[in-house]
Amino acid sequence: MIPVVQWGAQRIHHPVTGKFRPRWRTPVTVVVGEPIDLSEYADRPVTVELLDELTEKTMLRLREMLAEIRGVPAPTGPLFTLPKAGRKREATS
């Protein structure tokens, strides 16, 4: 698997508001990393645990690559936290 990260596109197309602001010479950096060797997983049956492990391995590599092109240290916390199932959100008025 070949990891690829990009940084700078948010200056052209905002990911939250959806605003499109094309500007000349807006820098967008794209980096292609070294391949991630997945051969050690080839003989294992596909399970949720295996997919979680592969996802974490991939996301950690992408996080490090992105930190490198941004020029800031990568966050050290968990990659993401899923909301607890069955938990109801309270209505805000």
Number of C-alpha atoms within 10 A of each C-alpha: 10 10 15 15 16 16 15 13 14 15 16 17 14 12 11 7 7 10 12 12 12 10 9 7 6 12 12 12 13 14 14 12 14 11 10 12 9 10 8 7 13 8 7 9 8 10 9 9 9 13 12 11 13 14 13 15 13 15 15 15 18 18 16 16 20 21 15 13 14 14 9 10 11 14 10 7 6 8 11 8 6 5 7 7 6 6 7 7 6 6 5 4 3
